[in-house]
Amino acid sequence: MKDDTHVLLAHSGSQSSLALLHLVWTGLQETTHKRHFFDISVVYIDGGHSRFYKH
């Protein structure tokens, strides 16, 4: 991935999504040894209340 890449991160509110967000955020911090240089945006996706979701 190039340094100027913009990444869209989907977040569902689950613990696994939160863990992924934490790992990516940690990798972007200035104090991280192997720091990543890209921009992120986070979009929240609520899959449980969609009118298209069938139970």
C-alpha positions as CSV (number, residue, x, y, z in Angstrom):
1,M,0.0,0.0,0.0
2,K,1.4,3.4,-0.9
3,D,1.9,6.0,1.8
4,D,-0.8,8.4,0.3
5,T,-3.5,5.7,0.2
6,H,-6.9,6.5,1.8
7,V,-8.5,3.5,3.6
8,L,-12.2,3.1,4.4
9,L,-12.6,0.9,7.4
10,A,-16.1,-0.6,8.1
11,H,-17.0,-0.8,11.8
12,S,-20.0,-2.8,13.0
13,G,-19.7,-2.1,16.7
14,S,-18.6,-5.6,17.5
15,Q,-15.6,-6.4,19.6
16,S,-13.7,-7.7,16.5
17,S,-14.4,-4.5,14.6
18,L,-13.2,-2.5,17.6
19,A,-10.1,-4.6,17.8
20,L,-9.3,-3.9,14.1
21,L,-9.9,-0.2,14.5
22,H,-7.6,-0.2,17.5
23,L,-4.8,-2.1,15.6
24,V,-5.0,0.3,12.6
25,W,-5.1,3.4,14.9
26,T,-2.1,2.1,16.9
27,G,-0.2,1.6,13.6
28,L,-0.8,5.3,12.7
29,Q,0.6,6.7,15.9
30,E,3.9,8.6,15.9
31,T,5.3,6.4,18.6
32,T,4.8,3.2,16.7
33,H,8.1,1.5,15.6
34,K,6.8,0.5,12.1
35,R,4.4,3.4,11.5
36,H,1.9,3.3,8.6
37,F,1.4,6.4,6.6
38,F,-2.1,6.4,5.2
39,D,-5.4,8.2,5.9
40,I,-8.4,6.3,7.3
41,S,-12.1,7.0,7.4
42,V,-14.4,4.8,9.5
43,V,-18.0,4.0,8.4
44,Y,-20.4,2.5,10.9
45,I,-22.5,-0.3,9.5
46,D,-25.5,-1.4,11.5
47,G,-26.4,-4.8,10.0
48,G,-29.1,-5.7,12.6
49,H,-31.6,-3.0,11.7
50,S,-31.6,-3.1,7.9
51,R,-34.9,-3.4,6.1
52,F,-33.2,-5.8,3.8
53,Y,-32.1,-8.1,6.6
54,K,-34.1,-11.3,6.8
55,H,-34.3,-13.2,10.1
